[in-house]
């Protein structure tokens, strides 16, 4: 393998990396180690940008052809033994971001990570190209202000509003598919599903509940197995129980959060001629009063929520413009499920430890101040934490002293901070 070191413009960079590699990490304090990891990640984001943009430019300049190979991925892989697939993916990002000058500059400056740009690339199509050109600064600001999961939700909302000519929920509902194939030699059965958001959400929630039950069972019995093994058994259990289950005993499996403003707008659209209907223009990721999403913050088309209106149990929840719920209290130590659901609406189904990306079904209610000290079970005392963070919180700073999570989509500057907003949870 050809050496990547040299005396060119990257020589000082390699020297700095050599120096970092020689540092004795065991002698560093926890704060120094943390700062080092954060700084390295920031540098990595800039390097990712330089690599992607450089690959795209080298391909345009014909570097590979002049060296007698077909692509830049082959050119670099032959000299570094890197994965050609990974290099081709980098190049695709570089070619795409080259169409958006502001995004490209932000990526080179480390303001946008490779993952941010790749998500935008997968979201772009010919119908929204001009809108994406227009909103480059918006995406840069969202990447700076939001944690990754909330950034993804914002991009989905943006796409829903700006791609109104895209597939409609009515089309999706007829496109639900399920294929079953059997391996002739082993007899193993492979199941593939492609579902609309509501049907998929019900399935995911049912699987998550059964997986949690199996996980607790495995913990008690000292059994260690992979997530996919446990999920397969959970699916089989659901099928076995569902085959003998009476339809009258079925219970709702998912929550849909829909702002009152969005609900009224959607109902008004139903009275219009189909050619004049516009369900999504009212949606706004920067406004808590313009939400239509699953409990974990996944945006959905308002038509999906309307489907549930005739069969769902509706609960009213009043939020401030900062997604803070008015308090409630009960005389029990354990948080009731309705109170945890209210908190999940606030946090969009995220663990309240900054930077945690735990799945929604891993979360559990925890008293911010020990119940023994307050004797209160209130929304103000409730934190939704994943089990590992809940168990580990005693080892570090109290949650209230940690960095404030950025899971909430930032409040619009046009909103008054204390205006109460209503959400309807279906």
Secondary structure, DSSP 4 states (H G I P E B T S, - for coil): ------SSTTHHHHHHHHHHHHS-GGGS-HHHHHHHHHHHHHHHHHHHHHHHHHHHHHHHTTHHHHTT-S-HHHHHHHHH---HHHHHHHHHHHHHHTT-HHHHHHHHTTSS-HHHHHHHHHH--TTTHHHHHHTHHHHHHHHHHS-HHHHHHHHHHHHHHH-TTS--HHHHHHT-EEEEEE-TTT--EEEEEE--HHHHHHHHHHHHHHHHHHHHHHHHHT----HHHHHHHHHHHHHHHHHT--GGG------EEEEHHHHHHHHHHHTS-GGG--SSTT--TT-GGG-EEETTS-B--HHHHHHHTTTSPPEEEEE-TTSPBPP-EESSSSPPHHHHHHHHHHHTT--SSTT----GGGEEEEESS-HHHH--EEGGGEEEEEHHHHHHGGGSS-GGGSPPP--SPPPPTTS-TT--EEEEE-
